Amino acid sequence: MKKIIFSTLFIFFSFVAFCNDMVKVRILAHLKVNSVLFSPDKGSYKVYGDGREIFSMDQKGVLKISVSGDTIEVKSVENNLGKFSSVKIIGMGEDNAFRIKCVDPDRKYRYYQDDLTIFADAASKNLKLVNVVELDKYISGVVEAEAGSRSALEFYKVQAILARTYALNILTKHAAEGFDICDQVHCQAFYGRTKEEEILKAVYMTKGIVVVDHDMNLITAVFHSNSGGQTVNAVDVWGTPTPYLVSVKDSFSVAMPNYKWTRKMAVEDWLDYLKIKHNYPIEDSIAKRNALNFAQVNRKNFIEGKGVKVPLKNIRTDLVLRSTFFSVETKGDTVLLCGKGYGHGIGMCQEGAMKMAKLGYKYPEVIKFYYKNVSLIDKTQLSFFRED
């Protein structure tokens, strides 16, 4: 019964978000925010404390908003406007933007669009800042944060579609906390408004487009920096088979900036690590030779010796390596970990996609190269919008 209720609520909240095209994004989520300055950057705003209008402001106005116990204290330049449980700052026009200066702790200005809701986080005694923003304005900011600037328009189209798909797929991830998603990488990186024309154009030109699997479900649109020439089967990392996230040979990533890397270690340190951390049998001569002369032409999952398998994904985490796609060479008392690629290797390789875009491939071709047996549709075609 609980499962049915949860599924119904999930569909309902997803439906509302799709229809309104608004998302609630917690911003500055990595900080313990005690105080901020708010000022309009474009348009005018009205400020509401616990549902009551307390102030209106244009681009000359500034508010200082601070946590005070379990309440929020709001001050203008001239007046103390009071203490409230929640504060909403809502734009009065169709195109509003604002800037936030984190005062405690001290950070640079960030620029956002649309509206802002502020809560006092009872558990941490800090401010919780939530940007209520149109979906595609959020997607534009994500594309810049995740993909940078100075790339081809066609690549930005790819990144925009994947960012939109990923966001809508996790839309209720933080629902119990009073917002949809946050601005950290475990949701998607988001640093606010972008002014990059090519990004804005790409988001507009792909408006509403998402990626679905053969059952018309939104895919998990993961990506990484560089595949090293071959992407990874999701099952090898997550343990769960995902039909559209399978390994593909990726020549487009070769010779790109993050294609190769090297890490040096003392032979003794390498062997001690394997022995102590993973109980690898370095006393066995064959197992020891395997550990000191390990080659990956195609991606493997383990270093193996005498029946002991050490997962490469664990080695990557333990040693903070760029990828699991590395070989081991020994030179005297030194071990060289000669690696390829950067990231978990699942899904789209960003640098490979950039190369494909420069070579003239269109965004559907790029997406279908990295994600198998998928379709691109408008989000209004998703299954729970269709009548029986």
TIDO-639597 format. One record per residue (C-alpha): residue in one letter; chain; x, y, z. Coordinates in steps of 0.02 Angstrom, whole numbers, padded with zeros to 5 digits, always signed. Example, Ala and Ser with C-alpha at 12.3 -4.5 7.8 and 13.67 -1.06 7.14 Angstrom:
BEGIN
+--------+--------+--------+--------+--------+
| residu | chaine |     px |     py |     pz |
+--------+--------+--------+--------+--------+
|      a |      A | +00615 | -00225 | +00390 |
|      s |      A | +00684 | -00053 | +00357 |
+--------+--------+--------+--------+--------+
This chain:
BEGIN
+--------+--------+--------+--------+--------+
| residu | chaine |     px |     py |     pz |
+--------+--------+--------+--------+--------+
|      m |      A | +00000 | +00000 | +00000 |
|      k |      A | +00140 | +00121 | +00046 |
|      k |      A | +00225 | +00082 | -00119 |
|      i |      A | +00066 | +00123 | -00216 |
|      i |      A | +00042 | +00287 | -00122 |
|      f |      A | +00224 | +00337 | -00153 |
|      s |      A | +00211 | +00297 | -00338 |
|      t |      A | +00051 | +00399 | -00352 |
|      l |      A | +00131 | +00547 | -00264 |
|      f |      A | +00285 | +00534 | -00374 |
|      i |      A | +00180 | +00541 | -00532 |
|      f |      A | +00076 | +00685 | -00463 |
|      f |      A | +00223 | +00794 | -00415 |
|      s |      A | +00314 | +00753 | -00577 |
|      f |      A | +00157 | +00799 | -00675 |
|      v |      A | +00142 | +00966 | -00583 |
|      a |      A | +00325 | +01007 | -00616 |
|      f |      A | +00311 | +00962 | -00800 |
|      c |      A | +00156 | +01069 | -00822 |
|      n |      A | +00224 | +01221 | -00731 |
|      d |      A | +00399 | +01203 | -00804 |
|      m |      A | +00468 | +01264 | -00637 |
|      v |      A | +00595 | +01178 | -00526 |
|      k |      A | +00647 | +01212 | -00347 |
|      v |      A | +00836 | +01207 | -00336 |
|      r |      A | +00927 | +01222 | -00172 |
|      i |      A | +01075 | +01337 | -00205 |
|      l |      A | +01238 | +01355 | -00108 |
|      a |      A | +01194 | +01185 | -00037 |
|      h |      A | +01376 | +01146 | +00006 |
|      l |      A | +01387 | +01294 | +00126 |
|      k |      A | +01323 | +01324 | +00302 |
|      v |      A | +01244 | +01490 | +00258 |
|      n |      A | +01210 | +01610 | +00401 |
|      s |      A | +01188 | +01774 | +00309 |
|      v |      A | +01166 | +01837 | +00130 |
|      l |      A | +01136 | +01997 | +00036 |
|      f |      A | +00997 | +01994 | -00094 |
|      s |      A | +00976 | +02124 | -00231 |
|      p |      A | +00878 | +02126 | -00395 |
|      d |      A | +00984 | +02122 | -00552 |
|      k |      A | +00840 | +02136 | -00674 |
|      g |      A | +00659 | +02184 | -00644 |
|      s |      A | +00576 | +02214 | -00476 |
|      y |      A | +00532 | +02101 | -00330 |
|      k |      A | +00408 | +02088 | -00188 |
|      v |      A | +00460 | +02011 | -00023 |
|      y |      A | +00341 | +01905 | +00082 |
|      g |      A | +00371 | +01851 | +00261 |
|      d |      A | +00262 | +01705 | +00315 |
|      g |      A | +00143 | +01745 | +00172 |
|      r |      A | +00126 | +01931 | +00209 |
|      e |      A | +00200 | +02064 | +00095 |
|      i |      A | +00335 | +02159 | +00191 |
|      f |      A | +00437 | +02248 | +00059 |
|      s |      A | +00455 | +02287 | -00125 |
|      m |      A | +00616 | +02329 | -00214 |
|      d |      A | +00695 | +02373 | -00380 |
|      q |      A | +00875 | +02359 | -00439 |
|      k |      A | +00933 | +02491 | -00314 |
|      g |      A | +00871 | +02391 | -00165 |
|      v |      A | +00970 | +02276 | -00052 |
|      l |      A | +00913 | +02157 | +00084 |
|      k |      A | +01016 | +02074 | +00218 |
|      i |      A | +00944 | +01906 | +00265 |
|      s |      A | +01014 | +01813 | +00416 |
|      v |      A | +00972 | +01662 | +00521 |
|      s |      A | +00919 | +01702 | +00699 |
|      g |      A | +00892 | +01542 | +00797 |
|      d |      A | +00753 | +01452 | +00705 |
|      t |      A | +00691 | +01610 | +00616 |
|      i |      A | +00747 | +01722 | +00473 |
|      e |      A | +00787 | +01904 | +00506 |
|      v |      A | +00761 | +02023 | +00359 |
|      k |      A | +00835 | +02199 | +00352 |
|      s |      A | +00831 | +02333 | +00219 |
|      v |      A | +00954 | +02477 | +00217 |
|      e |      A | +00835 | +02582 | +00321 |
|      n |      A | +00733 | +02460 | +00424 |
|      n |      A | +00724 | +02295 | +00515 |
|      l |      A | +00579 | +02211 | +00426 |
|      g |      A | +00555 | +02073 | +00555 |
|      k |      A | +00584 | +01890 | +00590 |
|      f |      A | +00494 | +01751 | +00496 |
|      s |      A | +00487 | +01562 | +00475 |
|      s |      A | +00500 | +01577 | +00286 |
|      v |      A | +00533 | +01716 | +00162 |
|      k |      A | +00481 | +01719 | -00021 |
|      i |      A | +00554 | +01845 | -00144 |
|      i |      A | +00451 | +01846 | -00303 |
|      g |      A | +00485 | +01936 | -00467 |
|      m |      A | +00348 | +02049 | -00531 |
|      g |      A | +00385 | +02037 | -00717 |
|      e |      A | +00411 | +01899 | -00844 |
|      d |      A | +00601 | +01910 | -00844 |
|      n |      A | +00676 | +01936 | -00672 |
|      a |      A | +00851 | +01905 | -00608 |
|      f |      A | +00939 | +01931 | -00444 |
|      r |      A | +01109 | +01917 | -00362 |
|      i |      A | +01157 | +01836 | -00199 |
|      k |      A | +01310 | +01880 | -00097 |
|      c |      A | +01349 | +01755 | +00038 |
|      v |      A | +01411 | +01857 | +00186 |
|      d |      A | +01436 | +01720 | +00315 |
|      p |      A | +01532 | +01626 | +00253 |
|      d |      A | +01605 | +01754 | +00135 |
|      r |      A | +01586 | +01711 | -00050 |
|      k |      A | +01576 | +01803 | -00215 |
|      y |      A | +01412 | +01857 | -00294 |
|      r |      A | +01312 | +01729 | -00390 |
|      y |      A | +01176 | +01773 | -00514 |
|      y |      A | +01009 | +01684 | -00531 |
|      q |      A | +00841 | +01704 | -00618 |
|      d |      A | +00659 | +01705 | -00564 |
|      d |      A | +00618 | +01684 | -00379 |
|      l |      A | +00696 | +01640 | -00211 |
|      t |      A | +00623 | +01551 | -00060 |
|      i |      A | +00717 | +01549 | +00106 |
|      f |      A | +00691 | +01434 | +00255 |
|      a |      A | +00778 | +01421 | +00421 |
|      d |      A | +00847 | +01245 | +00428 |
|      a |      A | +00794 | +01184 | +00600 |
|      a |      A | +00925 | +01046 | +00608 |
|      s |      A | +01079 | +01147 | +00558 |
|      k |      A | +01021 | +01321 | +00612 |
|      n |      A | +01072 | +01388 | +00442 |
|      l |      A | +00980 | +01466 | +00296 |
|      k |      A | +00911 | +01353 | +00160 |
|      l |      A | +00904 | +01449 | -00005 |
|      v |      A | +00792 | +01382 | -00144 |
|      n |      A | +00791 | +01456 | -00319 |
|      v |      A | +00619 | +01432 | -00396 |
|      v |      A | +00663 | +01442 | -00579 |
|      e |      A | +00598 | +01395 | -00751 |
|      l |      A | +00662 | +01224 | -00803 |
|      d |      A | +00757 | +01281 | -00957 |
|      k |      A | +00840 | +01427 | -00866 |
|      y |      A | +00902 | +01298 | -00742 |
|      i |      A | +00958 | +01184 | -00884 |
|      s |      A | +01057 | +01327 | -00963 |
|      g |      A | +01151 | +01352 | -00800 |
|      v |      A | +01184 | +01165 | -00784 |
|      v |      A | +01254 | +01155 | -00960 |
|      e |      A | +01379 | +01292 | -00923 |
|      a |      A | +01427 | +01216 | -00755 |
|      e |      A | +01446 | +01040 | -00823 |
|      a |      A | +01516 | +01075 | -00996 |
|      g |      A | +01601 | +01245 | -00986 |
|      s |      A | +01605 | +01374 | -01125 |
|      r |      A | +01679 | +01385 | -01300 |
|      s |      A | +01608 | +01222 | -01366 |
|      a |      A | +01510 | +01187 | -01524 |
|      l |      A | +01324 | +01224 | -01529 |
|      e |      A | +01284 | +01043 | -01572 |
|      f |      A | +01376 | +00981 | -01417 |
|      y |      A | +01278 | +01102 | -01309 |
|      k |      A | +01118 | +01031 | -01382 |
|      v |      A | +01174 | +00858 | -01326 |
|      q |      A | +01218 | +00918 | -01152 |
|      a |      A | +01055 | +01015 | -01135 |
|      i |      A | +00950 | +00863 | -01180 |
|      l |      A | +01045 | +00752 | -01058 |
|      a |      A | +01036 | +00883 | -00920 |
|      r |      A | +00848 | +00901 | -00945 |
|      t |      A | +00823 | +00712 | -00946 |
|      y |      A | +00929 | +00687 | -00791 |
|      a |      A | +00843 | +00828 | -00696 |
|      l |      A | +00667 | +00767 | -00733 |
|      n |      A | +00716 | +00589 | -00689 |
|      i |      A | +00770 | +00640 | -00513 |
|      l |      A | +00643 | +00778 | -00488 |
|      t |      A | +00581 | +00720 | -00318 |
|      k |      A | +00752 | +00672 | -00249 |
|      h |      A | +00745 | +00803 | -00111 |
|      a |      A | +00556 | +00822 | -00097 |
|      a |      A | +00554 | +00780 | +00088 |
|      e |      A | +00675 | +00926 | +00118 |
|      g |      A | +00564 | +01057 | +00036 |
|      f |      A | +00646 | +01068 | -00135 |
|      d |      A | +00666 | +00963 | -00293 |
|      i |      A | +00851 | +00955 | -00327 |
|      c |      A | +01010 | +01040 | -00267 |
|      d |      A | +01156 | +01126 | -00353 |
|      q |      A | +01286 | +00994 | -00310 |
|      v |      A | +01357 | +00862 | -00428 |
|      h |      A | +01258 | +00718 | -00353 |
|      c |      A | +01108 | +00805 | -00431 |
|      q |      A | +01190 | +00918 | -00562 |
|      a |      A | +01313 | +01060 | -00543 |
|      f |      A | +01224 | +01228 | -00554 |
|      y |      A | +01306 | +01396 | -00520 |
|      g |      A | +01164 | +01507 | -00580 |
|      r |      A | +01125 | +01605 | -00737 |
|      t |      A | +01228 | +01590 | -00895 |
|      k |      A | +01250 | +01726 | -01025 |
|      e |      A | +01333 | +01611 | -01153 |
|      e |      A | +01234 | +01639 | -01314 |
|      e |      A | +01274 | +01468 | -01388 |
|      i |      A | +01212 | +01381 | -01230 |
|      l |      A | +01052 | +01482 | -01225 |
|      k |      A | +01024 | +01447 | -01410 |
|      a |      A | +01054 | +01260 | -01386 |
|      v |      A | +00930 | +01248 | -01242 |
|      y |      A | +00799 | +01343 | -01342 |
|      m |      A | +00825 | +01236 | -01498 |
|      t |      A | +00803 | +01075 | -01398 |
|      k |      A | +00661 | +01136 | -01288 |
|      g |      A | +00562 | +00992 | -01212 |
|      i |      A | +00669 | +00854 | -01287 |
|      v |      A | +00715 | +00709 | -01171 |
|      v |      A | +00789 | +00536 | -01193 |
|      v |      A | +00689 | +00379 | -01153 |
|      d |      A | +00722 | +00193 | -01158 |
|      h |      A | +00619 | +00063 | -01252 |
|      d |      A | +00486 | +00066 | -01114 |
|      m |      A | +00467 | +00255 | -01129 |
|      n |      A | +00552 | +00286 | -00962 |
|      l |      A | +00673 | +00430 | -00942 |
|      i |      A | +00850 | +00362 | -00947 |
|      t |      A | +00982 | +00391 | -00815 |
|      a |      A | +01079 | +00515 | -00923 |
|      v |      A | +01250 | +00497 | -00844 |
|      f |      A | +01408 | +00559 | -00926 |
|      h |      A | +01594 | +00578 | -00891 |
|      s |      A | +01742 | +00678 | -00956 |
|      n |      A | +01838 | +00551 | -01062 |
|      s |      A | +01810 | +00364 | -01091 |
|      g |      A | +01992 | +00324 | -01134 |
|      g |      A | +01932 | +00245 | -01296 |
|      q |      A | +01798 | +00130 | -01223 |
|      t |      A | +01649 | +00166 | -01112 |
|      v |      A | +01597 | +00053 | -00967 |
|      n |      A | +01453 | -00067 | -00943 |
|      a |      A | +01345 | +00006 | -00804 |
|      v |      A | +01325 | -00167 | -00728 |
|      d |      A | +01513 | -00175 | -00697 |
|      v |      A | +01506 | -00019 | -00588 |
|      w |      A | +01330 | -00018 | -00516 |
|      g |      A | +01295 | -00205 | -00514 |
|      t |      A | +01129 | -00182 | -00605 |
|      p |      A | +01112 | -00214 | -00793 |
|      t |      A | +01053 | -00060 | -00886 |
|      p |      A | +01017 | -00100 | -01070 |
|      y |      A | +01057 | +00072 | -01138 |
|      l |      A | +01218 | +00093 | -01036 |
|      v |      A | +01332 | -00035 | -01117 |
|      s |      A | +01514 | -00025 | -01166 |
|      v |      A | +01554 | +00052 | -01335 |
|      k |      A | +01719 | +00077 | -01424 |
|      d |      A | +01747 | +00264 | -01427 |
|      s |      A | +01881 | +00323 | -01548 |
|      f |      A | +01817 | +00501 | -01533 |
|      s |      A | +01892 | +00518 | -01358 |
|      v |      A | +02068 | +00472 | -01414 |
|      a |      A | +02197 | +00612 | -01408 |
|      m |      A | +02077 | +00730 | -01320 |
|      p |      A | +02143 | +00828 | -01168 |
|      n |      A | +02093 | +00700 | -01034 |
|      y |      A | +02134 | +00545 | -01135 |
|      k |      A | +02295 | +00493 | -01045 |
|      w |      A | +02365 | +00505 | -00870 |
|      t |      A | +02507 | +00427 | -00768 |
|      r |      A | +02530 | +00393 | -00583 |
|      k |      A | +02694 | +00337 | -00501 |
|      m |      A | +02710 | +00231 | -00344 |
|      a |      A | +02848 | +00135 | -00260 |
|      v |      A | +02835 | -00051 | -00295 |
|      e |      A | +02833 | -00085 | -00108 |
|      d |      A | +02691 | +00039 | -00079 |
|      w |      A | +02587 | -00036 | -00221 |
|      l |      A | +02606 | -00214 | -00159 |
|      d |      A | +02576 | -00164 | +00022 |
|      y |      A | +02417 | -00074 | -00029 |
|      l |      A | +02351 | -00227 | -00120 |
|      k |      A | +02397 | -00341 | +00025 |
|      i |      A | +02334 | -00235 | +00170 |
|      k |      A | +02179 | -00160 | +00090 |
|      h |      A | +02122 | -00307 | -00017 |
|      n |      A | +02210 | -00460 | +00054 |
|      y |      A | +02293 | -00489 | -00115 |
|      p |      A | +02416 | -00637 | -00110 |
|      i |      A | +02578 | -00547 | -00153 |
|      e |      A | +02675 | -00695 | -00081 |
|      d |      A | +02621 | -00799 | -00230 |
|      s |      A | +02743 | -00771 | -00374 |
|      i |      A | +02612 | -00777 | -00512 |
|      a |      A | +02493 | -00662 | -00419 |
|      k |      A | +02635 | -00541 | -00385 |
|      r |      A | +02685 | -00542 | -00569 |
|      n |      A | +02504 | -00507 | -00618 |
|      a |      A | +02499 | -00357 | -00501 |
|      l |      A | +02662 | -00285 | -00567 |
|      n |      A | +02627 | -00316 | -00751 |
|      f |      A | +02442 | -00287 | -00776 |
|      a |      A | +02379 | -00237 | -00948 |
|      q |      A | +02212 | -00171 | -01009 |
|      v |      A | +02191 | -00166 | -01197 |
|      n |      A | +02004 | -00179 | -01172 |
|      r |      A | +01923 | -00132 | -01007 |
|      k |      A | +01933 | -00258 | -00866 |
|      n |      A | +01849 | -00261 | -00696 |
|      f |      A | +01982 | -00339 | -00584 |
|      i |      A | +02164 | -00371 | -00548 |
|      e |      A | +02165 | -00556 | -00509 |
|      g |      A | +02287 | -00674 | -00426 |
|      k |      A | +02267 | -00846 | -00346 |
|      g |      A | +02078 | -00831 | -00344 |
|      v |      A | +02076 | -00657 | -00266 |
|      k |      A | +01993 | -00522 | -00370 |
|      v |      A | +02026 | -00339 | -00328 |
|      p |      A | +01894 | -00227 | -00409 |
|      l |      A | +01972 | -00089 | -00512 |
|      k |      A | +01832 | +00029 | -00459 |
|      n |      A | +01891 | +00008 | -00279 |
|      i |      A | +02071 | +00043 | -00326 |
|      r |      A | +02015 | +00200 | -00416 |
|      t |      A | +01923 | +00260 | -00261 |
|      d |      A | +02060 | +00214 | -00138 |
|      l |      A | +02202 | +00294 | -00238 |
|      v |      A | +02099 | +00437 | -00310 |
|      l |      A | +02138 | +00389 | -00490 |
|      r |      A | +02060 | +00471 | -00641 |
|      s |      A | +01985 | +00309 | -00705 |
|      t |      A | +01986 | +00119 | -00691 |
|      f |      A | +02059 | +00103 | -00865 |
|      f |      A | +02243 | +00086 | -00821 |
|      s |      A | +02386 | -00036 | -00846 |
|      v |      A | +02530 | -00070 | -00726 |
|      e |      A | +02711 | -00065 | -00779 |
|      t |      A | +02865 | -00090 | -00670 |
|      k |      A | +03026 | +00007 | -00692 |
|      g |      A | +03153 | -00036 | -00559 |
|      d |      A | +03080 | +00009 | -00390 |
|      t |      A | +02938 | +00108 | -00468 |
|      v |      A | +02766 | +00058 | -00526 |
|      l |      A | +02686 | +00161 | -00664 |
|      l |      A | +02497 | +00163 | -00674 |
|      c |      A | +02472 | +00212 | -00856 |
|      g |      A | +02291 | +00264 | -00873 |
|      k |      A | +02166 | +00318 | -01003 |
|      g |      A | +02009 | +00420 | -00979 |
|      y |      A | +01936 | +00526 | -00841 |
|      g |      A | +01781 | +00481 | -00741 |
|      h |      A | +01673 | +00329 | -00709 |
|      g |      A | +01662 | +00291 | -00895 |
|      i |      A | +01473 | +00260 | -00901 |
|      g |      A | +01363 | +00341 | -01033 |
|      m |      A | +01418 | +00489 | -01136 |
|      c |      A | +01599 | +00540 | -01149 |
|      q |      A | +01596 | +00730 | -01152 |
|      e |      A | +01759 | +00751 | -01246 |
|      g |      A | +01708 | +00618 | -01371 |
|      a |      A | +01542 | +00706 | -01396 |
|      m |      A | +01632 | +00871 | -01421 |
|      k |      A | +01739 | +00789 | -01556 |
|      m |      A | +01586 | +00714 | -01640 |
|      a |      A | +01502 | +00884 | -01644 |
|      k |      A | +01655 | +00964 | -01723 |
|      l |      A | +01658 | +00826 | -01854 |
|      g |      A | +01479 | +00867 | -01904 |
|      y |      A | +01377 | +00736 | -01811 |
|      k |      A | +01204 | +00796 | -01758 |
|      y |      A | +01142 | +00782 | -01580 |
|      p |      A | +01030 | +00628 | -01608 |
|      e |      A | +01180 | +00535 | -01682 |
|      v |      A | +01291 | +00581 | -01534 |
|      i |      A | +01162 | +00529 | -01405 |
|      k |      A | +01122 | +00365 | -01491 |
|      f |      A | +01307 | +00324 | -01508 |
|      y |      A | +01332 | +00328 | -01319 |
|      y |      A | +01160 | +00268 | -01263 |
|      k |      A | +01094 | +00113 | -01351 |
|      n |      A | +00914 | +00081 | -01405 |
|      v |      A | +00848 | +00249 | -01345 |
|      s |      A | +00728 | +00375 | -01420 |
|      l |      A | +00717 | +00564 | -01415 |
|      i |      A | +00542 | +00629 | -01380 |
|      d |      A | +00455 | +00783 | -01313 |
|      k |      A | +00427 | +00769 | -01127 |
|      t |      A | +00239 | +00787 | -01150 |
|      q |      A | +00240 | +00617 | -01237 |
|      l |      A | +00293 | +00527 | -01078 |
|      s |      A | +00181 | +00383 | -01030 |
|      f |      A | +00086 | +00461 | -00885 |
|      f |      A | +00023 | +00600 | -00998 |
|      r |      A | -00059 | +00479 | -01118 |
|      e |      A | -00241 | +00434 | -01093 |
|      d |      A | -00293 | +00251 | -01087 |
+--------+--------+--------+--------+--------+
